[in-house]
Amino acid sequence: MYVSIGPLVALVAGILILVVPRLLNFIVAIYLIIIGLLGLFGPRL
């Protein structure tokens, strides 16, 4: 079974935001950094 990293990161970020809403800014920043790195380096990361 092959799972793409982007949707998995989005799912984890969404769950964390629901559980700990105070961390919203931090979670969004980390999510954007991860998605940006995946976009730049692709599956080599």
CHARMM internal coordinates of N, CA and C (Angstrom, degrees):
IC EDIT
DIST 1 N 1 CA 1.4588
DIST 1 CA 1 C 1.5249
ANGL 1 N 1 CA 1 C 109.20
DIST 1 C 2 N 1.3169
ANGL 1 CA 1 C 2 N 116.38
DIHE 1 N 1 CA 1 C 2 N 126.56
DIST 2 N 2 CA 1.4605
ANGL 1 C 2 N 2 CA 122.06
DIHE 1 CA 1 C 2 N 2 CA -178.88
DIST 2 CA 2 C 1.5223
ANGL 2 N 2 CA 2 C 109.42
DIHE 1 C 2 N 2 CA 2 C -102.83
DIST 2 C 3 N 1.3273
ANGL 2 CA 2 C 3 N 117.08
DIHE 2 N 2 CA 2 C 3 N 125.72
DIST 3 N 3 CA 1.4634
ANGL 2 C 3 N 3 CA 121.81
DIHE 2 CA 2 C 3 N 3 CA 178.90
DIST 3 CA 3 C 1.5190
ANGL 3 N 3 CA 3 C 108.17
DIHE 2 C 3 N 3 CA 3 C -117.62
DIST 3 C 4 N 1.3279
ANGL 3 CA 3 C 4 N 116.47
DIHE 3 N 3 CA 3 C 4 N 127.24
DIST 4 N 4 CA 1.4560
ANGL 3 C 4 N 4 CA 121.15
DIHE 3 CA 3 C 4 N 4 CA 177.70
DIST 4 CA 4 C 1.5294
ANGL 4 N 4 CA 4 C 109.28
DIHE 3 C 4 N 4 CA 4 C -74.88
DIST 4 C 5 N 1.3222
ANGL 4 CA 4 C 5 N 116.74
DIHE 4 N 4 CA 4 C 5 N 145.19
DIST 5 N 5 CA 1.4641
ANGL 4 C 5 N 5 CA 120.74
DIHE 4 CA 4 C 5 N 5 CA -175.23
DIST 5 CA 5 C 1.5306
ANGL 5 N 5 CA 5 C 111.80
DIHE 4 C 5 N 5 CA 5 C -74.36
DIST 5 C 6 N 1.3305
ANGL 5 CA 5 C 6 N 117.91
DIHE 5 N 5 CA 5 C 6 N -37.54
DIST 6 N 6 CA 1.4675
ANGL 5 C 6 N 6 CA 121.09
DIHE 5 CA 5 C 6 N 6 CA -177.40
DIST 6 CA 6 C 1.5186
ANGL 6 N 6 CA 6 C 113.76
DIHE 5 C 6 N 6 CA 6 C -55.82
DIST 6 C 7 N 1.3349
ANGL 6 CA 6 C 7 N 118.84
DIHE 6 N 6 CA 6 C 7 N -55.60
DIST 7 N 7 CA 1.4686
ANGL 6 C 7 N 7 CA 119.82
DIHE 6 CA 6 C 7 N 7 CA 178.67
DIST 7 CA 7 C 1.5241
ANGL 7 N 7 CA 7 C 112.94
DIHE 6 C 7 N 7 CA 7 C -63.71
DIST 7 C 8 N 1.3159
ANGL 7 CA 7 C 8 N 117.58
DIHE 7 N 7 CA 7 C 8 N -32.22
DIST 8 N 8 CA 1.4607
ANGL 7 C 8 N 8 CA 120.48
DIHE 7 CA 7 C 8 N 8 CA 178.11
DIST 8 CA 8 C 1.5271
ANGL 8 N 8 CA 8 C 110.64
DIHE 7 C 8 N 8 CA 8 C -65.86
DIST 8 C 9 N 1.3278
ANGL 8 CA 8 C 9 N 117.10
DIHE 8 N 8 CA 8 C 9 N -43.05
DIST 9 N 9 CA 1.4679
ANGL 8 C 9 N 9 CA 121.42
DIHE 8 CA 8 C 9 N 9 CA 177.41
DIST 9 CA 9 C 1.5263
ANGL 9 N 9 CA 9 C 110.04
DIHE 8 C 9 N 9 CA 9 C -63.49
DIST 9 C 10 N 1.3344
ANGL 9 CA 9 C 10 N 117.25
DIHE 9 N 9 CA 9 C 10 N -41.42
DIST 10 N 10 CA 1.4607
ANGL 9 C 10 N 10 CA 121.04
DIHE 9 CA 9 C 10 N 10 CA 178.93
DIST 10 CA 10 C 1.5259
ANGL 10 N 10 CA 10 C 111.00
DIHE 9 C 10 N 10 CA 10 C -62.60
DIST 10 C 11 N 1.3189
ANGL 10 CA 10 C 11 N 117.32
DIHE 10 N 10 CA 10 C 11 N -40.83
DIST 11 N 11 CA 1.4615
ANGL 10 C 11 N 11 CA 121.58
DIHE 10 CA 10 C 11 N 11 CA 179.15
DIST 11 CA 11 C 1.5216
ANGL 11 N 11 CA 11 C 111.22
DIHE 10 C 11 N 11 CA 11 C -64.06
DIST 11 C 12 N 1.3234
ANGL 11 CA 11 C 12 N 116.93
DIHE 11 N 11 CA 11 C 12 N -46.45
DIST 12 N 12 CA 1.4646
ANGL 11 C 12 N 12 CA 121.12
DIHE 11 CA 11 C 12 N 12 CA 179.03
DIST 12 CA 12 C 1.5247
ANGL 12 N 12 CA 12 C 110.38
DIHE 11 C 12 N 12 CA 12 C -63.03
DIST 12 C 13 N 1.3352
ANGL 12 CA 12 C 13 N 117.42
DIHE 12 N 12 CA 12 C 13 N -43.20
DIST 13 N 13 CA 1.4660
ANGL 12 C 13 N 13 CA 120.93
DIHE 12 CA 12 C 13 N 13 CA 179.17
DIST 13 CA 13 C 1.5230
ANGL 13 N 13 CA 13 C 110.44
DIHE 12 C 13 N 13 CA 13 C -62.38
DIST 13 C 14 N 1.3230
ANGL 13 CA 13 C 14 N 117.50
DIHE 13 N 13 CA 13 C 14 N -42.53
DIST 14 N 14 CA 1.4666
ANGL 13 C 14 N 14 CA 120.78
DIHE 13 CA 13 C 14 N 14 CA 178.75
DIST 14 CA 14 C 1.5121
ANGL 14 N 14 CA 14 C 112.39
DIHE 13 C 14 N 14 CA 14 C -62.38
DIST 14 C 15 N 1.3206
ANGL 14 CA 14 C 15 N 117.00
DIHE 14 N 14 CA 14 C 15 N -42.41
DIST 15 N 15 CA 1.4679
ANGL 14 C 15 N 15 CA 120.67
DIHE 14 CA 14 C 15 N 15 CA 178.85
DIST 15 CA 15 C 1.5214
ANGL 15 N 15 CA 15 C 110.50
DIHE 14 C 15 N 15 CA 15 C -65.16
DIST 15 C 16 N 1.3399
ANGL 15 CA 15 C 16 N 117.01
DIHE 15 N 15 CA 15 C 16 N -42.62
DIST 16 N 16 CA 1.4668
ANGL 15 C 16 N 16 CA 119.95
DIHE 15 CA 15 C 16 N 16 CA 179.07
DIST 16 CA 16 C 1.5218
ANGL 16 N 16 CA 16 C 111.65
DIHE 15 C 16 N 16 CA 16 C -63.40
DIST 16 C 17 N 1.3333
ANGL 16 CA 16 C 17 N 117.38
DIHE 16 N 16 CA 16 C 17 N -38.15
DIST 17 N 17 CA 1.4633
ANGL 16 C 17 N 17 CA 120.53
DIHE 16 CA 16 C 17 N 17 CA 178.85
DIST 17 CA 17 C 1.5261
ANGL 17 N 17 CA 17 C 110.07
DIHE 16 C 17 N 17 CA 17 C -65.75
DIST 17 C 18 N 1.3281
ANGL 17 CA 17 C 18 N 117.57
DIHE 17 N 17 CA 17 C 18 N -38.45
DIST 18 N 18 CA 1.4615
ANGL 17 C 18 N 18 CA 120.15
DIHE 17 CA 17 C 18 N 18 CA 177.47
DIST 18 CA 18 C 1.5255
ANGL 18 N 18 CA 18 C 111.65
DIHE 17 C 18 N 18 CA 18 C -66.61
DIST 18 C 19 N 1.3321
ANGL 18 CA 18 C 19 N 116.86
DIHE 18 N 18 CA 18 C 19 N -39.53
DIST 19 N 19 CA 1.4586
ANGL 18 C 19 N 19 CA 121.10
DIHE 18 CA 18 C 19 N 19 CA -176.67
DIST 19 CA 19 C 1.5291
ANGL 19 N 19 CA 19 C 111.32
DIHE 18 C 19 N 19 CA 19 C -76.69
DIST 19 C 20 N 1.3347
ANGL 19 CA 19 C 20 N 117.27
DIHE 19 N 19 CA 19 C 20 N -43.02
DIST 20 N 20 CA 1.4691
ANGL 19 C 20 N 20 CA 121.99
DIHE 19 CA 19 C 20 N 20 CA -176.13
DIST 20 CA 20 C 1.5273
ANGL 20 N 20 CA 20 C 108.94
DIHE 19 C 20 N 20 CA 20 C -129.79
DIST 20 C 21 N 1.3363
ANGL 20 CA 20 C 21 N 118.07
DIHE 20 N 20 CA 20 C 21 N 79.70
DIST 21 N 21 CA 1.4697
ANGL 20 C 21 N 21 CA 120.06
DIHE 20 CA 20 C 21 N 21 CA -175.79
DIST 21 CA 21 C 1.5361
ANGL 21 N 21 CA 21 C 114.12
DIHE 20 C 21 N 21 CA 21 C -62.50
DIST 21 C 22 N 1.3361
ANGL 21 CA 21 C 22 N 117.97
DIHE 21 N 21 CA 21 C 22 N -21.90
DIST 22 N 22 CA 1.4698
ANGL 21 C 22 N 22 CA 120.22
DIHE 21 CA 21 C 22 N 22 CA 179.93
DIST 22 CA 22 C 1.5181
ANGL 22 N 22 CA 22 C 111.97
DIHE 21 C 22 N 22 CA 22 C -65.85
DIST 22 C 23 N 1.3271
ANGL 22 CA 22 C 23 N 117.74
DIHE 22 N 22 CA 22 C 23 N -20.71
DIST 23 N 23 CA 1.4639
ANGL 22 C 23 N 23 CA 121.60
DIHE 22 CA 22 C 23 N 23 CA -178.24
DIST 23 CA 23 C 1.5235
ANGL 23 N 23 CA 23 C 112.66
DIHE 22 C 23 N 23 CA 23 C -91.96
DIST 23 C 24 N 1.3242
ANGL 23 CA 23 C 24 N 117.59
DIHE 23 N 23 CA 23 C 24 N 15.74
DIST 24 N 24 CA 1.4663
ANGL 23 C 24 N 24 CA 121.48
DIHE 23 CA 23 C 24 N 24 CA -174.05
DIST 24 CA 24 C 1.5270
ANGL 24 N 24 CA 24 C 112.46
DIHE 23 C 24 N 24 CA 24 C -54.22
DIST 24 C 25 N 1.3365
ANGL 24 CA 24 C 25 N 117.87
DIHE 24 N 24 CA 24 C 25 N -51.27
DIST 25 N 25 CA 1.4701
ANGL 24 C 25 N 25 CA 120.44
DIHE 24 CA 24 C 25 N 25 CA -177.91
DIST 25 CA 25 C 1.5255
ANGL 25 N 25 CA 25 C 111.59
DIHE 24 C 25 N 25 CA 25 C -60.85
DIST 25 C 26 N 1.3218
ANGL 25 CA 25 C 26 N 116.77
DIHE 25 N 25 CA 25 C 26 N -43.28
DIST 26 N 26 CA 1.4616
ANGL 25 C 26 N 26 CA 121.62
DIHE 25 CA 25 C 26 N 26 CA -179.56
DIST 26 CA 26 C 1.5281
ANGL 26 N 26 CA 26 C 110.81
DIHE 25 C 26 N 26 CA 26 C -64.05
DIST 26 C 27 N 1.3260
ANGL 26 CA 26 C 27 N 116.89
DIHE 26 N 26 CA 26 C 27 N -45.29
DIST 27 N 27 CA 1.4677
ANGL 26 C 27 N 27 CA 121.34
DIHE 26 CA 26 C 27 N 27 CA -178.13
DIST 27 CA 27 C 1.5224
ANGL 27 N 27 CA 27 C 110.65
DIHE 26 C 27 N 27 CA 27 C -65.11
DIST 27 C 28 N 1.3329
ANGL 27 CA 27 C 28 N 117.05
DIHE 27 N 27 CA 27 C 28 N -42.54
DIST 28 N 28 CA 1.4676
ANGL 27 C 28 N 28 CA 120.50
DIHE 27 CA 27 C 28 N 28 CA 179.42
DIST 28 CA 28 C 1.5256
ANGL 28 N 28 CA 28 C 110.18
DIHE 27 C 28 N 28 CA 28 C -63.81
DIST 28 C 29 N 1.3272
ANGL 28 CA 28 C 29 N 117.34
DIHE 28 N 28 CA 28 C 29 N -41.33
DIST 29 N 29 CA 1.4649
ANGL 28 C 29 N 29 CA 120.64
DIHE 28 CA 28 C 29 N 29 CA 179.32
DIST 29 CA 29 C 1.5293
ANGL 29 N 29 CA 29 C 110.97
DIHE 28 C 29 N 29 CA 29 C -62.69
DIST 29 C 30 N 1.3139
ANGL 29 CA 29 C 30 N 117.74
DIHE 29 N 29 CA 29 C 30 N -46.22
DIST 30 N 30 CA 1.4660
ANGL 29 C 30 N 30 CA 121.41
DIHE 29 CA 29 C 30 N 30 CA 179.05
DIST 30 CA 30 C 1.5230
ANGL 30 N 30 CA 30 C 110.26
DIHE 29 C 30 N 30 CA 30 C -62.84
DIST 30 C 31 N 1.3414
ANGL 30 CA 30 C 31 N 116.92
DIHE 30 N 30 CA 30 C 31 N -42.35
DIST 31 N 31 CA 1.4671
ANGL 30 C 31 N 31 CA 121.23
DIHE 30 CA 30 C 31 N 31 CA 179.10
DIST 31 CA 31 C 1.5306
ANGL 31 N 31 CA 31 C 110.75
DIHE 30 C 31 N 31 CA 31 C -59.54
DIST 31 C 32 N 1.3246
ANGL 31 CA 31 C 32 N 116.71
DIHE 31 N 31 CA 31 C 32 N -46.33
DIST 32 N 32 CA 1.4619
ANGL 31 C 32 N 32 CA 120.12
DIHE 31 CA 31 C 32 N 32 CA -178.97
DIST 32 CA 32 C 1.5287
ANGL 32 N 32 CA 32 C 111.66
DIHE 31 C 32 N 32 CA 32 C -64.65
DIST 32 C 33 N 1.3178
ANGL 32 CA 32 C 33 N 116.95
DIHE 32 N 32 CA 32 C 33 N -38.46
DIST 33 N 33 CA 1.4637
ANGL 32 C 33 N 33 CA 120.52
DIHE 32 CA 32 C 33 N 33 CA 177.91
DIST 33 CA 33 C 1.5258
ANGL 33 N 33 CA 33 C 110.39
DIHE 32 C 33 N 33 CA 33 C -64.07
DIST 33 C 34 N 1.3272
ANGL 33 CA 33 C 34 N 117.21
DIHE 33 N 33 CA 33 C 34 N -45.12
DIST 34 N 34 CA 1.4701
ANGL 33 C 34 N 34 CA 120.57
DIHE 33 CA 33 C 34 N 34 CA -179.38
DIST 34 CA 34 C 1.5184
ANGL 34 N 34 CA 34 C 110.98
DIHE 33 C 34 N 34 CA 34 C -63.88
DIST 34 C 35 N 1.3368
ANGL 34 CA 34 C 35 N 117.38
DIHE 34 N 34 CA 34 C 35 N -45.58
DIST 35 N 35 CA 1.4604
ANGL 34 C 35 N 35 CA 120.87
DIHE 34 CA 34 C 35 N 35 CA -179.92
DIST 35 CA 35 C 1.5326
ANGL 35 N 35 CA 35 C 110.24
DIHE 34 C 35 N 35 CA 35 C -64.21
DIST 35 C 36 N 1.3277
ANGL 35 CA 35 C 36 N 117.14
DIHE 35 N 35 CA 35 C 36 N -39.30
DIST 36 N 36 CA 1.4624
ANGL 35 C 36 N 36 CA 120.60
DIHE 35 CA 35 C 36 N 36 CA 177.54
DIST 36 CA 36 C 1.5195
ANGL 36 N 36 CA 36 C 112.18
DIHE 35 C 36 N 36 CA 36 C -63.22
DIST 36 C 37 N 1.3339
ANGL 36 CA 36 C 37 N 117.18
DIHE 36 N 36 CA 36 C 37 N -43.76
DIST 37 N 37 CA 1.4644
ANGL 36 C 37 N 37 CA 120.80
DIHE 36 CA 36 C 37 N 37 CA 178.11
DIST 37 CA 37 C 1.5219
ANGL 37 N 37 CA 37 C 111.18
DIHE 36 C 37 N 37 CA 37 C -64.76
DIST 37 C 38 N 1.3296
ANGL 37 CA 37 C 38 N 116.91
DIHE 37 N 37 CA 37 C 38 N -39.98
DIST 38 N 38 CA 1.4642
ANGL 37 C 38 N 38 CA 119.83
DIHE 37 CA 37 C 38 N 38 CA 177.39
DIST 38 CA 38 C 1.5211
ANGL 38 N 38 CA 38 C 110.73
DIHE 37 C 38 N 38 CA 38 C -64.17
DIST 38 C 39 N 1.3299
ANGL 38 CA 38 C 39 N 116.84
DIHE 38 N 38 CA 38 C 39 N -37.20
DIST 39 N 39 CA 1.4556
ANGL 38 C 39 N 39 CA 120.18
DIHE 38 CA 38 C 39 N 39 CA 178.76
DIST 39 CA 39 C 1.5225
ANGL 39 N 39 CA 39 C 112.24
DIHE 38 C 39 N 39 CA 39 C -68.04
DIST 39 C 40 N 1.3284
ANGL 39 CA 39 C 40 N 116.78
DIHE 39 N 39 CA 39 C 40 N -37.22
DIST 40 N 40 CA 1.4605
ANGL 39 C 40 N 40 CA 120.51
DIHE 39 CA 39 C 40 N 40 CA -179.42
DIST 40 CA 40 C 1.5255
ANGL 40 N 40 CA 40 C 112.78
DIHE 39 C 40 N 40 CA 40 C -75.21
DIST 40 C 41 N 1.3190
ANGL 40 CA 40 C 41 N 116.13
DIHE 40 N 40 CA 40 C 41 N -44.55
DIST 41 N 41 CA 1.4591
ANGL 40 C 41 N 41 CA 120.05
DIHE 40 CA 40 C 41 N 41 CA -172.20
DIST 41 CA 41 C 1.5186
ANGL 41 N 41 CA 41 C 113.72
DIHE 40 C 41 N 41 CA 41 C -104.57
DIST 41 C 42 N 1.3169
ANGL 41 CA 41 C 42 N 117.99
DIHE 41 N 41 CA 41 C 42 N -12.11
DIST 42 N 42 CA 1.4601
ANGL 41 C 42 N 42 CA 121.59
DIHE 41 CA 41 C 42 N 42 CA 178.02
DIST 42 CA 42 C 1.5139
ANGL 42 N 42 CA 42 C 112.48
DIHE 41 C 42 N 42 CA 42 C 64.34
DIST 42 C 43 N 1.3214
ANGL 42 CA 42 C 43 N 116.79
DIHE 42 N 42 CA 42 C 43 N -149.16
DIST 43 N 43 CA 1.4670
ANGL 42 C 43 N 43 CA 120.73
DIHE 42 CA 42 C 43 N 43 CA -176.44
DIST 43 CA 43 C 1.5272
ANGL 43 N 43 CA 43 C 114.05
DIHE 42 C 43 N 43 CA 43 C -72.08
DIST 43 C 44 N 1.3326
ANGL 43 CA 43 C 44 N 117.17
DIHE 43 N 43 CA 43 C 44 N -4.49
DIST 44 N 44 CA 1.4685
ANGL 43 C 44 N 44 CA 119.26
DIHE 43 CA 43 C 44 N 44 CA 179.37
DIST 44 CA 44 C 1.5155
ANGL 44 N 44 CA 44 C 111.79
DIHE 43 C 44 N 44 CA 44 C -71.28
DIST 44 C 45 N 1.3341
ANGL 44 CA 44 C 45 N 117.67
DIHE 44 N 44 CA 44 C 45 N -16.01
DIST 45 N 45 CA 1.4616
ANGL 44 C 45 N 45 CA 121.53
DIHE 44 CA 44 C 45 N 45 CA -175.75
DIST 45 CA 45 C 1.5091
ANGL 45 N 45 CA 45 C 111.64
DIHE 44 C 45 N 45 CA 45 C -73.58
END
COOR INIT
IC SEED 1 N 1 CA 1 C
IC BUILD
